[in-house]
Amino acid sequence: MANWSGSDWAIFGVAAFIAVSALVRLMVGRRNSLLAELEQRTAEAQRKKQAADVGRK
């Protein structure tokens, strides 16, 4: 690393930016899918609870 020129550092910086950007996009996509699944499970649980409450009355 001590012998790196300016263009070497520029290439390294661009590669690091691309890698971090790709990782962030993957993480955001995973977070969104987990949130959607959690919302679906919550809605289903609420529907089941409401159906059970109606059945008791």
Residue, then its C-alpha position, 0 to 999 in steps of 0.5 A: m500500500a505504501n507504493w500506491s499511486g493516486s490512480d490506484w487509490a482512485i480505483f480502490g475507492v471506486a471499488a469500495f464504493i461499489a461494494v458498499s453500495a451493493l451490500v446496502r442494497l442487499m440489506v435493504g431488500r432483505r429488511n423490506s422482505l422481512l418487514a413484509e413477512l412480519e406485517q403479513r403474519t401480524a395481520e393474519a394473527q389479528r384476523k384469527k383473533q377477531a374470528a375467535d372473538v366473534g366465535r365466542k360471542 
